[in-house]
Amino acid sequence: MLWALCAIFLGLWLISMAVSVTMGGFAHLLLVAAIAVILFAAWQSRTTV
């Protein structure tokens, strides 16, 4: 589920970067959210027994 969310965030980030320069702030928020999801998923997979 987290990987799907990450893929959606990265896809939206790529689309928003291609569409317009004025959406730069939104695009960077999506990138930060995608990185946060990746880090959370990696952290969660290490702690799961």
N, CA, C and O atoms as a MOPAC input file, in Angstrom:
PM7 MOZYME 1SCF
protein

 N      0.82300 1    -1.19300 1     0.00000 1
 C      0.00000 1     0.00000 1     0.00000 1
 C      0.86600 1     1.25600 1     0.00000 1
 O      0.58600 1     2.21300 1    -0.72300 1
 N      1.92500 1     1.24800 1     0.82000 1
 C      2.79100 1     2.41900 1     0.86700 1
 C      3.53100 1     2.62600 1    -0.45300 1
 O      3.75400 1     3.75700 1    -0.88400 1
 N      3.90700 1     1.51600 1    -1.08500 1
 C      4.61400 1     1.65300 1    -2.36200 1
 C      3.69300 1     2.21300 1    -3.44400 1
 O      4.13700 1     2.97100 1    -4.30700 1
 N      2.42100 1     1.84300 1    -3.39900 1
 C      1.46100 1     2.39600 1    -4.35700 1
 C      1.28000 1     3.89000 1    -4.12700 1
 O      1.20400 1     4.66600 1    -5.07900 1
 N      1.21000 1     4.28900 1    -2.85700 1
 C      1.08900 1     5.70000 1    -2.52700 1
 C      2.32100 1     6.47400 1    -2.99400 1
 O      2.21200 1     7.58600 1    -3.51100 1
 N      3.47000 1     5.88200 1    -2.80600 1
 C      4.71300 1     6.50500 1    -3.25200 1
 C      4.72100 1     6.65700 1    -4.77800 1
 O      5.11700 1     7.70000 1    -5.30000 1
 N      4.29000 1     5.63100 1    -5.47600 1
 C      4.24900 1     5.69200 1    -6.93600 1
 C      3.28100 1     6.77800 1    -7.40900 1
 O      3.55800 1     7.47500 1    -8.38500 1
 N      2.16400 1     6.91800 1    -6.72700 1
 C      1.20200 1     7.96800 1    -7.08100 1
 C      1.81100 1     9.34000 1    -6.85400 1
 O      1.69300 1    10.21800 1    -7.70900 1
 N      2.46400 1     9.53800 1    -5.70900 1
 C      3.10300 1    10.82500 1    -5.43100 1
 C      4.18300 1    11.14900 1    -6.46200 1
 O      4.26400 1    12.27700 1    -6.94800 1
 N      5.00800 1    10.16400 1    -6.79100 1
 C      6.06600 1    10.40600 1    -7.77400 1
 C      5.48600 1    10.68500 1    -9.15700 1
 O      5.99800 1    11.53100 1    -9.88900 1
 N      4.42000 1     9.97400 1    -9.51200 1
 C      3.77000 1    10.21900 1   -10.79500 1
 C      3.17500 1    11.61900 1   -10.86800 1
 O      3.32500 1    12.30900 1   -11.87700 1
 N      2.50600 1    12.03500 1    -9.81200 1
 C      1.95300 1    13.38700 1    -9.78200 1
 C      3.05300 1    14.44100 1    -9.80800 1
 O      2.89500 1    15.50500 1   -10.40600 1
 N      4.17800 1    14.12800 1    -9.14700 1
 C      5.30600 1    15.05800 1    -9.15100 1
 C      5.84200 1    15.22500 1   -10.57400 1
 O      6.09600 1    16.34600 1   -11.01200 1
 N      6.01200 1    14.12600 1   -11.28700 1
 C      6.51200 1    14.20500 1   -12.66300 1
 C      5.54500 1    14.95400 1   -13.57300 1
 O      5.96300 1    15.75200 1   -14.41200 1
 N      4.25400 1    14.69400 1   -13.40000 1
 C      3.25100 1    15.38500 1   -14.22200 1
 C      3.24900 1    16.88100 1   -13.92500 1
 O      3.20000 1    17.69800 1   -14.84500 1
 N      3.30300 1    17.24100 1   -12.64500 1
 C      3.25900 1    18.66400 1   -12.30100 1
 C      4.52800 1    19.38700 1   -12.73500 1
 O      4.47600 1    20.57600 1   -13.04800 1
 N      5.66200 1    18.70000 1   -12.76100 1
 C      6.89200 1    19.32900 1   -13.25100 1
 C      6.81200 1    19.55900 1   -14.75900 1
 O      7.35900 1    20.53800 1   -15.26600 1
 N      6.13500 1    18.66500 1   -15.47300 1
 C      6.02500 1    18.78700 1   -16.92000 1
 C      4.96800 1    19.80000 1   -17.33300 1
 O      5.07400 1    20.40300 1   -18.40000 1
 N      3.95100 1    19.99500 1   -16.50100 1
 C      2.81800 1    20.83900 1   -16.88100 1
 C      3.14600 1    22.32400 1   -16.79100 1
 O      2.92600 1    23.07000 1   -17.74600 1
 N      3.66400 1    22.75000 1   -15.66500 1
 C      3.80800 1    24.18200 1   -15.47500 1
 C      4.87300 1    24.49600 1   -14.44300 1
 O      5.09900 1    23.73700 1   -13.50000 1
 N      5.51600 1    25.62300 1   -14.64300 1
 C      6.51900 1    26.08000 1   -13.68800 1
 C      5.84000 1    26.68100 1   -12.46200 1
 O      6.41700 1    26.67700 1   -11.37500 1
 N      4.63800 1    27.19000 1   -12.61900 1
 C      3.95000 1    27.84000 1   -11.50700 1
 C      3.54000 1    26.85500 1   -10.42200 1
 O      3.23300 1    27.26500 1    -9.30300 1
 N      3.53000 1    25.57900 1   -10.73200 1
 C      3.17700 1    24.56700 1    -9.73800 1
 C      4.41900 1    24.01600 1    -9.04100 1
 O      4.36900 1    22.93300 1    -8.45900 1
 N      5.51100 1    24.73600 1    -9.09300 1
 C      6.76600 1    24.26700 1    -8.52100 1
 C      6.67600 1    23.94100 1    -7.04600 1
 O      7.23200 1    22.93600 1    -6.60300 1
 N      5.98700 1    24.76700 1    -6.27600 1
 C      5.83600 1    24.51600 1    -4.84800 1
 C      5.06800 1    23.24100 1    -4.57800 1
 O      5.44700 1    22.45900 1    -3.70600 1
 N      3.99800 1    23.02300 1    -5.31200 1
 C      3.20400 1    21.80800 1    -5.15900 1
 C      4.00600 1    20.58500 1    -5.56800 1
 O      3.91600 1    19.53400 1    -4.93400 1
 N      4.78900 1    20.72500 1    -6.62800 1
 C      5.60900 1    19.61800 1    -7.09700 1
 C      6.63600 1    19.21500 1    -6.05400 1
 O      6.88100 1    18.02700 1    -5.84700 1
 N      7.23000 1    20.18400 1    -5.40500 1
 C      8.21700 1    19.86000 1    -4.38800 1
 C      7.56900 1    19.24700 1    -3.14800 1
 O      8.17700 1    18.40300 1    -2.49000 1
 N      6.35500 1    19.65600 1    -2.82600 1
 C      5.63800 1    19.01900 1    -1.71200 1
 C      5.35200 1    17.55300 1    -2.02300 1
 O      5.45600 1    16.70100 1    -1.14100 1
 N      4.99400 1    17.25500 1    -3.26900 1
 C      4.76200 1    15.86900 1    -3.65200 1
 C      6.04200 1    15.05500 1    -3.57300 1
 O      6.02000 1    13.90100 1    -3.14700 1
 N      7.15500 1    15.64800 1    -3.98200 1
 C      8.43600 1    14.95100 1    -3.91100 1
 C      8.81000 1    14.65600 1    -2.46100 1
 O      9.25400 1    13.55200 1    -2.14800 1
 N      8.63500 1    15.62000 1    -1.58900 1
 C      8.92600 1    15.41700 1    -0.17300 1
 C      8.00900 1    14.34500 1     0.41100 1
 O      8.45300 1    13.51600 1     1.20500 1
 N      6.74500 1    14.35600 1     0.02800 1
 C      5.80900 1    13.34400 1     0.52600 1
 C      6.20400 1    11.94700 1     0.03900 1
 O      6.13000 1    10.98100 1     0.79800 1
 N      6.62100 1    11.84300 1    -1.21700 1
 C      7.04000 1    10.54600 1    -1.74800 1
 C      8.27900 1    10.03100 1    -1.03400 1
 O      8.36600 1     8.84300 1    -0.72600 1
 N      9.23000 1    10.90200 1    -0.77100 1
 C     10.43600 1    10.49400 1    -0.04700 1
 C     10.09200 1    10.07600 1     1.37600 1
 O     10.65400 1     9.11300 1     1.89700 1
 N      9.17000 1    10.79700 1     2.00300 1
 C      8.75500 1    10.44100 1     3.35300 1
 C      8.09300 1     9.06500 1     3.37400 1
 O      8.31800 1     8.28600 1     4.30100 1
 N      7.28800 1     8.76200 1     2.37100 1
 C      6.63100 1     7.45500 1     2.30400 1
 C      7.66700 1     6.35600 1     2.10500 1
 O      7.56500 1     5.29400 1     2.71900 1
 N      8.65900 1     6.59600 1     1.25700 1
 C      9.72100 1     5.60600 1     1.03900 1
 C     10.48400 1     5.34800 1     2.33600 1
 O     10.73400 1     4.19700 1     2.69500 1
 N     10.85000 1     6.41400 1     3.03200 1
 C     11.58300 1     6.25400 1     4.28700 1
 C     10.74100 1     5.53900 1     5.34000 1
 O     11.24900 1     4.68700 1     6.06900 1
 N      9.47100 1     5.87900 1     5.42100 1
 C      8.58200 1     5.22500 1     6.38600 1
 C      8.44000 1     3.74500 1     6.06300 1
 O      8.46400 1     2.91000 1     6.96700 1
 N      8.29100 1     3.41300 1     4.79300 1
 C      8.15900 1     2.00900 1     4.39300 1
 C      9.44200 1     1.24200 1     4.70000 1
 O      9.38500 1     0.10500 1     5.16700 1
 N     10.58400 1     1.84500 1     4.44600 1
 C     11.85700 1     1.18000 1     4.74200 1
 C     12.02500 1     0.98900 1     6.24100 1
 O     12.47400 1    -0.06800 1     6.68500 1
 N     11.67200 1     1.99400 1     7.01900 1
 C     11.78000 1     1.89700 1     8.47300 1
 C     10.83300 1     0.84200 1     9.02000 1
 O     11.19900 1     0.07800 1     9.91300 1
 N      9.62000 1     0.79700 1     8.49000 1
 C      8.63100 1    -0.14800 1     8.96300 1
 C      9.01600 1    -1.57900 1     8.59600 1
 O      8.75300 1    -2.49800 1     9.37100 1
 N      9.62800 1    -1.78800 1     7.44200 1
 C     10.00300 1    -3.13700 1     7.04700 1
 C     11.13500 1    -3.67300 1     7.91000 1
 O     11.24100 1    -4.88500 1     8.09700 1
 N     11.97800 1    -2.80300 1     8.43700 1
 C     13.06900 1    -3.24200 1     9.31700 1
 C     12.57200 1    -3.62600 1    10.70300 1
 O     13.11500 1    -4.53500 1    11.33000 1
 N     11.54000 1    -2.93400 1    11.18200 1
 C     11.06300 1    -3.19700 1    12.54400 1
 C     10.06500 1    -4.34500 1    12.59900 1
 O      9.77600 1    -4.84900 1    13.68500 1
 N      9.53700 1    -4.76500 1    11.47600 1
 C      8.57100 1    -5.85700 1    11.45000 1
 C      9.30000 1    -7.18900 1    11.60300 1
 O     10.29100 1    -7.45800 1    10.92300 1
 N      8.78500 1    -8.01400 1    12.51100 1
 C      9.42700 1    -9.30900 1    12.77100 1
 C      8.64000 1   -10.40100 1    12.09900 1
 O      9.00700 1   -11.57300 1    12.19100 1

